[in-house]
Amino acid sequence: MNIFITYMILGISLAAPIGPVNAAQLNRGIKKGFFHAWIFGIGALLADLLYMMLVYFGVIHFIDSSFMKTFLWIFGFFVLIYSGIESLLSIREIHIRNDASLKNSVFSSFLSGFVMSVSNPLTIMFWLGIYGSVLAKTVSSSSINQLLFYSAAIIFGILIWDFTMAAVSSYARKFLHSKLLIAISFLSSLSMIGYGIYFGYQACVILF
């Protein structure tokens, strides 16, 4: 049980650092509430599961090539810049509590979480480095069942963090003043744009 908690904490620690995915999830929770933020996190988790499978089957070495890294830096640049600008332009949605149009965009929230996470090279670096080392250690000294157990603990930790982020953003939406919510949304939007610029810079470094 102690080992499960250790790997669960590892999952929380990998999901917790502020980055483009967390900024976008916070922004979505403030504007659309708990469920949309949670679904966004589930979409991001699906991307994590995809990379876990790629690491397990050894395909991650292709993803880690210079060509794919450049592609993902560029793709991430466009996704984050677009998302950040779109978020800035839609800040007024914070004032809307029961807009019927928001109820029909659950799949959009899920897809946004998946695309933003799967196009994030930092996600690949984590799964290649951290999960790759866990995989190597486990395969050499433990069974496949233990590897699945450790992987489930990591996923459970990510789910806990996703739920926490969704709950915090939803709580803020209900109880904080609208002007403060706009300020938080503005800062998280700028954060996405900032990460987008960083991704674009990294693509240029590889290309030139």
Accessible surface in RSA format (square Angstrom, percent):
REM  Atomic radii and reference values for relative SASA: ProtOr
REM  Chains: A
REM  Algorithm: Lee & Richards
REM  Probe-radius: 1.40
REM  Slices: 20
REM RES _ NUM      All-atoms   Total-Side   Main-Chain    Non-polar    All polar
REM                ABS   REL    ABS   REL    ABS   REL    ABS   REL    ABS   REL
RES MET A   1   168.79  87.4 127.91  84.7  40.89  97.3 105.48  89.7  63.31  83.9
RES ASN A   2   120.56  83.1 116.05 112.2   4.50  10.8  30.86  74.3  89.70  86.7
RES ILE A   3    91.75  52.2  90.12  67.1   1.63   3.9  91.66  66.0   0.09   0.2
RES PHE A   4    40.10  20.1  40.10  24.8   0.00   0.0  40.10  24.3   0.00   0.0
RES ILE A   5    68.67  39.1  68.67  51.2   0.00   0.0  68.67  49.5   0.00   0.0
RES THR A   6    84.29  59.9  79.28  80.4   5.01  11.9  58.39  78.4  25.90  39.2
RES TYR A   7    30.49  14.2  30.41  17.3   0.08   0.2  15.13  11.4  15.36  18.9
RES MET A   8    33.25  17.2  33.25  22.0   0.00   0.0  28.71  24.4   4.55   6.0
RES ILE A   9    97.70  55.6  97.70  72.8   0.00   0.0  97.70  70.4   0.00   0.0
RES LEU A  10    46.41  25.8  42.93  30.7   3.48   8.8  46.22  32.5   0.20   0.5
RES GLY A  11     0.00   0.0   0.00   N/A   0.00   0.0   0.00   0.0   0.00   0.0
RES ILE A  12    44.61  25.4  44.61  33.2   0.00   0.0  44.61  32.1   0.00   0.0
RES SER A  13    57.18  48.3  44.55  59.4  12.63  29.1  42.80  91.1  14.38  20.1
RES LEU A  14    41.59  23.2  14.27  10.2  27.32  68.7  23.53  16.5  18.05  48.6
RES ALA A  15    16.79  15.4   6.48  10.0  10.32  23.5  12.84  18.1   3.96  10.5
RES ALA A  16    28.10  25.8  22.58  34.9   5.51  12.5  22.65  31.9   5.44  14.4
RES PRO A  17    88.16  64.3  69.09  63.0  19.07  69.3  80.65  66.6   7.51  46.7
RES ILE A  18   121.50  69.1 103.05  76.8  18.45  44.5 103.05  74.2  18.45  50.1
RES GLY A  19    11.94  14.7   0.00   N/A  11.94  14.7  11.94  32.8   0.00   0.0
RES PRO A  20     2.33   1.7   2.33   2.1   0.00   0.0   2.33   1.9   0.00   0.0
RES VAL A  21    28.75  18.9  28.51  25.8   0.24   0.6  28.51  24.8   0.24   0.6
RES ASN A  22     9.64   6.6   8.17   7.9   1.47   3.5   1.52   3.7   8.12   7.8
RES ALA A  23     6.20   5.7   2.50   3.9   3.69   8.4   6.20   8.7   0.00   0.0
RES ALA A  24     7.56   7.0   4.60   7.1   2.96   6.7   5.01   7.1   2.55   6.7
RES GLN A  25     1.50   0.8   1.50   1.1   0.00   0.0   0.00   0.0   1.50   1.1
RES LEU A  26    42.35  23.6  42.35  30.3   0.00   0.0  42.35  29.7   0.00   0.0
RES ASN A  27     6.04   4.2   6.04   5.8   0.00   0.0   3.58   8.6   2.47   2.4
RES ARG A  28    45.55  19.1  40.16  20.5   5.39  12.8   8.17  11.2  37.38  22.7
RES GLY A  29     0.00   0.0   0.00   N/A   0.00   0.0   0.00   0.0   0.00   0.0
RES ILE A  30     0.00   0.0   0.00   0.0   0.00   0.0   0.00   0.0   0.00   0.0
RES LYS A  31     9.99   4.9   9.99   6.1   0.00   0.0   8.54   7.7   1.45   1.5
RES LYS A  32    43.77  21.4  28.84  17.7  14.93  35.5  10.07   9.1  33.70  35.9
RES GLY A  33     7.42   9.2   0.00   N/A   7.42   9.2   7.42  20.4   0.00   0.0
RES PHE A  34    66.63  33.3  62.44  38.7   4.19  10.9  62.44  37.9   4.19  12.0
RES PHE A  35   101.75  50.9  98.96  61.3   2.79   7.3  98.96  60.0   2.79   8.0
RES HIS A  36    12.88   7.0  12.88   9.0   0.00   0.0   6.97   7.2   5.91   6.9
RES ALA A  37     0.00   0.0   0.00   0.0   0.00   0.0   0.00   0.0   0.00   0.0
RES TRP A  38    80.23  32.2  80.23  38.8   0.00   0.0  74.46  39.7   5.77   9.4
RES ILE A  39    22.81  13.0  22.81  17.0   0.00   0.0  22.81  16.4   0.00   0.0
RES PHE A  40     1.38   0.7   1.38   0.9   0.00   0.0   1.38   0.8   0.00   0.0
RES GLY A  41     0.84   1.0   0.00   N/A   0.84   1.0   0.84   2.3   0.00   0.0
RES ILE A  42    42.98  24.5  42.44  31.6   0.54   1.3  42.44  30.6   0.54   1.5
RES GLY A  43     0.00   0.0   0.00   N/A   0.00   0.0   0.00   0.0   0.00   0.0
RES ALA A  44     8.57   7.9   8.57  13.2   0.00   0.0   8.57  12.1   0.00   0.0
RES LEU A  45    12.46   6.9  12.10   8.7   0.36   0.9  12.19   8.6   0.27   0.7
RES LEU A  46    78.28  43.6  77.14  55.2   1.14   2.9  77.93  54.7   0.35   0.9
RES ALA A  47     0.00   0.0   0.00   0.0   0.00   0.0   0.00   0.0   0.00   0.0
RES ASP A  48    12.98   9.1  12.98  12.9   0.00   0.0   0.11   0.3  12.87  12.8
RES LEU A  49    60.53  33.7  60.23  43.1   0.30   0.8  60.31  42.4   0.22   0.6
RES LEU A  50    75.14  41.8  70.38  50.3   4.77  12.0  74.61  52.4   0.53   1.4
RES TYR A  51     6.79   3.2   6.79   3.9   0.00   0.0   2.36   1.8   4.44   5.5
RES MET A  52    10.74   5.6   9.93   6.6   0.81   1.9  10.13   8.6   0.61   0.8
RES MET A  53   101.76  52.7 101.70  67.3   0.07   0.2  69.39  59.0  32.37  42.9
RES LEU A  54    33.61  18.7  33.36  23.9   0.25   0.6  33.61  23.6   0.00   0.0
RES VAL A  55     9.29   6.1   4.05   3.7   5.24  12.6   4.05   3.5   5.24  14.2
RES TYR A  56    88.65  41.4  69.34  39.5  19.31  50.3  44.04  33.1  44.61  55.0
RES PHE A  57   132.31  66.2 102.33  63.4  29.98  78.0 108.24  65.6  24.07  68.9
RES GLY A  58    36.66  45.2   0.00   N/A  36.66  45.2  24.27  66.6  12.39  27.7
RES VAL A  59    64.46  42.4  58.86  53.3   5.61  13.5  64.46  56.0   0.00   0.0
RES ILE A  60     3.41   1.9   3.41   2.5   0.00   0.0   3.41   2.5   0.00   0.0
RES HIS A  61   132.23  72.3 119.40  83.0  12.83  32.8  78.46  80.9  53.76  62.6
RES PHE A  62   123.46  61.8 114.06  70.6   9.40  24.5 120.85  73.3   2.61   7.5
RES ILE A  63    20.18  11.5  20.18  15.0   0.00   0.0  20.18  14.5   0.00   0.0
RES ASP A  64    41.99  29.4  32.62  32.5   9.37  22.1   2.33   5.5  39.66  39.6
RES SER A  65    40.44  34.2  30.51  40.7   9.93  22.9  38.60  82.2   1.84   2.6
RES SER A  66    78.71  66.5  71.51  95.4   7.21  16.6  31.37  66.8  47.35  66.3
RES PHE A  67   150.64  75.4 140.99  87.3   9.65  25.1 147.39  89.4   3.25   9.3
RES MET A  68    29.35  15.2  29.35  19.4   0.00   0.0  21.34  18.1   8.01  10.6
RES LYS A  69    57.34  28.0  57.05  35.0   0.28   0.7  15.03  13.5  42.31  45.1
RES THR A  70    13.74   9.8  13.74  13.9   0.00   0.0  10.92  14.7   2.81   4.3
RES PHE A  71   104.74  52.4 100.17  62.0   4.57  11.9 103.89  63.0   0.85   2.4
RES LEU A  72    12.17   6.8  12.17   8.7   0.00   0.0  12.17   8.5   0.00   0.0
RES TRP A  73     6.85   2.8   6.85   3.3   0.00   0.0   3.66   2.0   3.19   5.2
RES ILE A  74    61.29  34.9  60.95  45.4   0.34   0.8  61.29  44.1   0.00   0.0
RES PHE A  75    77.35  38.7  75.35  46.7   2.00   5.2  76.95  46.7   0.40   1.1
RES GLY A  76     0.22   0.3   0.00   N/A   0.22   0.3   0.22   0.6   0.00   0.0
RES PHE A  77    59.10  29.6  59.10  36.6   0.00   0.0  59.10  35.8   0.00   0.0
RES PHE A  78   124.93  62.5 122.43  75.8   2.50   6.5 122.96  74.6   1.97   5.6
RES VAL A  79    23.69  15.6  18.82  17.0   4.86  11.7  23.48  20.4   0.20   0.5
RES LEU A  80     3.21   1.8   3.21   2.3   0.00   0.0   3.21   2.3   0.00   0.0
RES ILE A  81    34.89  19.9  34.89  26.0   0.00   0.0  34.89  25.1   0.00   0.0
RES TYR A  82   144.56  67.5 139.23  79.2   5.33  13.9 109.36  82.2  35.20  43.4
RES SER A  83    22.47  19.0  19.92  26.6   2.55   5.9   8.30  17.7  14.17  19.8
RES GLY A  84     0.00   0.0   0.00   N/A   0.00   0.0   0.00   0.0   0.00   0.0
RES ILE A  85    81.75  46.5  81.75  60.9   0.00   0.0  81.75  58.9   0.00   0.0
RES GLU A  86    89.28  51.3  85.34  64.6   3.94   9.4  31.48  60.9  57.80  47.2
RES SER A  87    10.66   9.0   7.29   9.7   3.36   7.7  10.40  22.1   0.25   0.4
RES LEU A  88    49.52  27.6  35.85  25.7  13.67  34.4  35.93  25.2  13.59  36.6
RES LEU A  89   148.35  82.6 115.61  82.7  32.74  82.3 119.05  83.6  29.30  78.9
RES SER A  90    27.04  22.8  21.51  28.7   5.52  12.7  20.70  44.1   6.34   8.9
RES ILE A  91    21.80  12.4  21.30  15.9   0.50   1.2  21.30  15.3   0.50   1.4
RES ARG A  92   198.95  83.5 196.59 100.2   2.35   5.6  73.70 100.7 125.24  75.9
RES GLU A  93    48.78  28.0  48.32  36.6   0.46   1.1  14.11  27.3  34.67  28.3
RES ILE A  94     0.47   0.3   0.15   0.1   0.32   0.8   0.15   0.1   0.32   0.9
RES HIS A  95    99.87  54.6  75.55  52.5  24.32  62.2  55.40  57.1  44.47  51.7
RES ILE A  96    67.41  38.4  63.68  47.4   3.73   9.0  67.41  48.5   0.00   0.0
RES ARG A  97   108.74  45.7  89.98  45.9  18.76  44.7  52.68  72.0  56.06  34.0
RES ASN A  98   126.99  87.6 101.06  97.7  25.93  62.4  30.32  73.0  96.67  93.4
RES ASP A  99    47.03  32.9  38.02  37.8   9.01  21.3  10.18  24.0  36.85  36.8
RES ALA A 100    68.40  62.9  64.05  98.8   4.35   9.9  64.12  90.3   4.28  11.3
RES SER A 101    71.20  60.2  55.06  73.5  16.15  37.2  50.44 107.4  20.76  29.1
RES LEU A 102    21.39  11.9  21.33  15.3   0.06   0.2  21.39  15.0   0.00   0.0
RES LYS A 103   142.18  69.4 123.79  76.0  18.38  43.8  76.57  68.9  65.60  69.9
RES ASN A 104   129.97  89.6  94.51  91.3  35.46  85.4  33.20  79.9  96.77  93.5
RES SER A 105    19.00  16.1  16.81  22.4   2.19   5.0  19.00  40.5   0.00   0.0
RES VAL A 106    48.32  31.8  47.47  43.0   0.85   2.0  47.47  41.2   0.85   2.3
RES PHE A 107   140.39  70.2 134.59  83.4   5.80  15.1 137.53  83.4   2.86   8.2
RES SER A 108    51.61  43.6  45.99  61.4   5.63  13.0  24.35  51.9  27.27  38.2
RES SER A 109     0.00   0.0   0.00   0.0   0.00   0.0   0.00   0.0   0.00   0.0
RES PHE A 110    53.47  26.8  53.47  33.1   0.00   0.0  53.47  32.4   0.00   0.0
RES LEU A 111    80.73  45.0  80.73  57.8   0.00   0.0  80.73  56.7   0.00   0.0
RES SER A 112    33.25  28.1  25.15  33.6   8.10  18.7  13.63  29.0  19.63  27.5
RES GLY A 113     0.00   0.0   0.00   N/A   0.00   0.0   0.00   0.0   0.00   0.0
RES PHE A 114    48.94  24.5  48.94  30.3   0.00   0.0  48.94  29.7   0.00   0.0
RES VAL A 115    41.81  27.5  41.81  37.8   0.00   0.0  41.81  36.3   0.00   0.0
RES MET A 116     7.99   4.1   5.79   3.8   2.20   5.2   5.79   4.9   2.20   2.9
RES SER A 117     3.63   3.1   3.63   4.8   0.00   0.0   0.00   0.0   3.63   5.1
RES VAL A 118    26.04  17.1  25.92  23.5   0.11   0.3  25.92  22.5   0.11   0.3
RES SER A 119     1.40   1.2   1.36   1.8   0.04   0.1   0.04   0.1   1.36   1.9
RES ASN A 120    10.32   7.1   9.96   9.6   0.36   0.9   1.12   2.7   9.20   8.9
RES PRO A 121     2.23   1.6   1.93   1.8   0.30   1.1   1.93   1.6   0.30   1.9
RES LEU A 122    64.15  35.7  57.03  40.8   7.12  17.9  57.62  40.5   6.53  17.6
RES THR A 123    16.14  11.5   9.88  10.0   6.26  14.9   9.70  13.0   6.44   9.7
RES ILE A 124     2.89   1.6   2.89   2.2   0.00   0.0   2.89   2.1   0.00   0.0
RES MET A 125    85.64  44.3  73.79  48.8  11.85  28.2  54.95  46.7  30.68  40.6
RES PHE A 126    34.64  17.3  27.57  17.1   7.07  18.4  34.41  20.9   0.23   0.7
RES TRP A 127     0.38   0.2   0.38   0.2   0.00   0.0   0.00   0.0   0.38   0.6
RES LEU A 128    51.62  28.7  43.17  30.9   8.44  21.2  43.17  30.3   8.44  22.7
RES GLY A 129    41.02  50.6   0.00   N/A  41.02  50.6  33.65  92.3   7.37  16.5
RES ILE A 130    70.27  40.0  70.23  52.3   0.04   0.1  70.27  50.6   0.00   0.0
RES TYR A 131     7.90   3.7   7.82   4.4   0.08   0.2   0.28   0.2   7.62   9.4
RES GLY A 132    17.44  21.5   0.00   N/A  17.44  21.5  11.79  32.4   5.65  12.7
RES SER A 133    66.49  56.2  53.75  71.7  12.73  29.3  47.72 101.6  18.77  26.3
RES VAL A 134    15.29  10.1  13.16  11.9   2.13   5.1  15.12  13.1   0.17   0.5
RES LEU A 135    24.70  13.8  24.70  17.7   0.00   0.0  24.70  17.3   0.00   0.0
RES ALA A 136    65.11  59.9  50.39  77.8  14.72  33.5  60.16  84.7   4.95  13.1
RES LYS A 137   141.09  68.8 134.01  82.2   7.08  16.9  88.19  79.4  52.89  56.3
RES THR A 138     2.76   2.0   1.39   1.4   1.36   3.2   1.69   2.3   1.07   1.6
RES VAL A 139    88.63  58.3  67.87  61.4  20.76  50.0  70.80  61.5  17.82  48.3
RES SER A 140    95.30  80.5  52.43  70.0  42.87  98.8  49.80 106.0  45.50  63.7
RES SER A 141    85.57  72.3  45.94  61.3  39.63  91.3  49.38 105.2  36.19  50.7
RES SER A 142    35.81  30.3  12.60  16.8  23.22  53.5   8.75  18.6  27.07  37.9
RES SER A 143    58.48  49.4  46.73  62.4  11.74  27.1  48.83 104.0   9.65  13.5
RES ILE A 144    90.17  51.3  87.37  65.1   2.80   6.7  87.45  63.0   2.72   7.4
RES ASN A 145   114.42  78.9 106.82 103.2   7.60  18.3  26.14  62.9  88.28  85.3
RES GLN A 146    77.22  43.2  76.40  55.8   0.82   2.0  23.03  49.0  54.19  41.1
RES LEU A 147     2.58   1.4   2.58   1.8   0.00   0.0   2.58   1.8   0.00   0.0
RES LEU A 148   110.63  61.6 106.24  76.0   4.40  11.1 106.71  74.9   3.92  10.6
RES PHE A 149    90.08  45.1  84.02  52.0   6.05  15.7  89.67  54.4   0.41   1.2
RES TYR A 150    21.62  10.1  21.62  12.3   0.00   0.0   7.27   5.5  14.35  17.7
RES SER A 151     9.83   8.3   9.69  12.9   0.14   0.3   9.03  19.2   0.80   1.1
RES ALA A 152    50.88  46.8  43.87  67.7   7.02  16.0  47.20  66.5   3.69   9.8
RES ALA A 153     0.00   0.0   0.00   0.0   0.00   0.0   0.00   0.0   0.00   0.0
RES ILE A 154     0.08   0.0   0.08   0.1   0.00   0.0   0.08   0.1   0.00   0.0
RES ILE A 155    36.55  20.8  36.55  27.2   0.00   0.0  36.55  26.3   0.00   0.0
RES PHE A 156    93.39  46.7  92.45  57.3   0.94   2.4  93.26  56.5   0.13   0.4
RES GLY A 157     0.00   0.0   0.00   N/A   0.00   0.0   0.00   0.0   0.00   0.0
RES ILE A 158     4.45   2.5   4.45   3.3   0.00   0.0   4.45   3.2   0.00   0.0
RES LEU A 159    57.25  31.9  55.04  39.4   2.21   5.6  55.43  38.9   1.82   4.9
RES ILE A 160    60.62  34.5  56.50  42.1   4.12   9.9  60.31  43.4   0.30   0.8
RES TRP A 161    52.09  20.9  51.99  25.2   0.10   0.2  52.09  27.8   0.00   0.0
RES ASP A 162    10.14   7.1  10.14  10.1   0.00   0.0   0.00   0.0  10.14  10.1
RES PHE A 163   113.11  56.6 113.11  70.1   0.00   0.0 113.11  68.6   0.00   0.0
RES THR A 164    53.65  38.2  51.04  51.7   2.61   6.2  38.67  51.9  14.98  22.7
RES MET A 165    17.49   9.1  17.33  11.5   0.16   0.4   3.15   2.7  14.34  19.0
RES ALA A 166     0.00   0.0   0.00   0.0   0.00   0.0   0.00   0.0   0.00   0.0
RES ALA A 167    37.70  34.7  31.91  49.2   5.79  13.2  34.10  48.0   3.60   9.5
RES VAL A 168    82.76  54.5  79.58  72.0   3.18   7.7  82.37  71.6   0.39   1.1
RES SER A 169     0.00   0.0   0.00   0.0   0.00   0.0   0.00   0.0   0.00   0.0
RES SER A 170     9.99   8.4   9.97  13.3   0.03   0.1   3.32   7.1   6.67   9.3
RES TYR A 171   138.20  64.5 134.29  76.4   3.91  10.2  95.16  71.5  43.05  53.1
RES ALA A 172    10.42   9.6   9.90  15.3   0.53   1.2  10.42  14.7   0.00   0.0
RES ARG A 173    22.95   9.6  22.95  11.7   0.00   0.0   0.50   0.7  22.44  13.6
RES LYS A 174   141.74  69.1 112.51  69.0  29.24  69.6  61.49  55.3  80.26  85.5
RES PHE A 175   135.48  67.8 103.14  63.9  32.34  84.1 107.39  65.1  28.08  80.4
RES LEU A 176    66.07  36.8  56.23  40.2   9.84  24.7  57.99  40.7   8.08  21.7
RES HIS A 177   122.40  66.9 108.80  75.6  13.60  34.8  83.38  85.9  39.02  45.4
RES SER A 178    34.29  29.0  31.74  42.4   2.54   5.9   9.99  21.3  24.30  34.0
RES LYS A 179   158.90  77.5 151.63  93.0   7.26  17.3  95.71  86.2  63.18  67.3
RES LEU A 180    86.64  48.3  82.19  58.8   4.46  11.2  85.54  60.1   1.11   3.0
RES LEU A 181     0.00   0.0   0.00   0.0   0.00   0.0   0.00   0.0   0.00   0.0
RES ILE A 182    50.81  28.9  50.81  37.9   0.00   0.0  50.81  36.6   0.00   0.0
RES ALA A 183    44.22  40.7  38.25  59.0   5.97  13.6  44.10  62.1   0.12   0.3
RES ILE A 184    45.48  25.9  44.41  33.1   1.07   2.6  44.86  32.3   0.62   1.7
RES SER A 185     0.00   0.0   0.00   0.0   0.00   0.0   0.00   0.0   0.00   0.0
RES PHE A 186    89.64  44.8  89.64  55.5   0.00   0.0  89.64  54.3   0.00   0.0
RES LEU A 187   115.85  64.5 110.72  79.2   5.13  12.9 111.04  78.0   4.81  12.9
RES SER A 188     8.72   7.4   3.32   4.4   5.40  12.5   7.98  17.0   0.74   1.0
RES SER A 189     0.00   0.0   0.00   0.0   0.00   0.0   0.00   0.0   0.00   0.0
RES LEU A 190    76.18  42.4  69.52  49.7   6.66  16.7  69.79  49.0   6.39  17.2
RES SER A 191    33.72  28.5  21.69  28.9  12.03  27.7  28.17  60.0   5.54   7.8
RES MET A 192     4.71   2.4   4.71   3.1   0.00   0.0   4.12   3.5   0.60   0.8
RES ILE A 193    31.12  17.7  31.12  23.2   0.00   0.0  31.12  22.4   0.00   0.0
RES GLY A 194    35.99  44.4   0.00   N/A  35.99  44.4  29.50  81.0   6.49  14.5
RES TYR A 195    59.63  27.8  57.08  32.5   2.55   6.6  34.25  25.7  25.37  31.3
RES GLY A 196     0.00   0.0   0.00   N/A   0.00   0.0   0.00   0.0   0.00   0.0
RES ILE A 197   105.53  60.1 103.87  77.4   1.66   4.0 104.08  74.9   1.45   3.9
RES TYR A 198    93.84  43.8  89.55  51.0   4.29  11.2  62.53  47.0  31.31  38.6
RES PHE A 199     1.04   0.5   1.04   0.6   0.00   0.0   1.04   0.6   0.00   0.0
RES GLY A 200    12.83  15.8   0.00   N/A  12.83  15.8  12.19  33.5   0.63   1.4
RES TYR A 201   136.46  63.7 130.02  74.0   6.44  16.8  92.94  69.8  43.52  53.6
RES GLN A 202    39.08  21.9  39.08  28.6   0.00   0.0   0.52   1.1  38.56  29.2
RES ALA A 203     3.42   3.1   3.42   5.3   0.00   0.0   3.42   4.8   0.00   0.0
RES CYS A 204    63.22  47.8  61.78  68.9   1.44   3.4  16.18  41.0  47.04  50.7
RES VAL A 205    84.18  55.4  63.35  57.4  20.83  50.2  70.70  61.4  13.48  36.6
RES ILE A 206    69.50  39.5  40.16  29.9  29.34  70.7  46.32  33.4  23.18  62.9
RES LEU A 207    99.20  55.2  67.95  48.6  31.25  78.6  70.25  49.3  28.95  77.9
RES PHE A 208   196.39  98.3 129.70  80.3  66.69 173.5 153.15  92.8  43.24 123.8
END  Absolute sums over single chains surface
CHAIN  1 A    10646.4       9334.2       1312.2       7980.8       2665.7
END  Absolute sums over all chains
TOTAL         10646.4       9334.2       1312.2       7980.8       2665.7
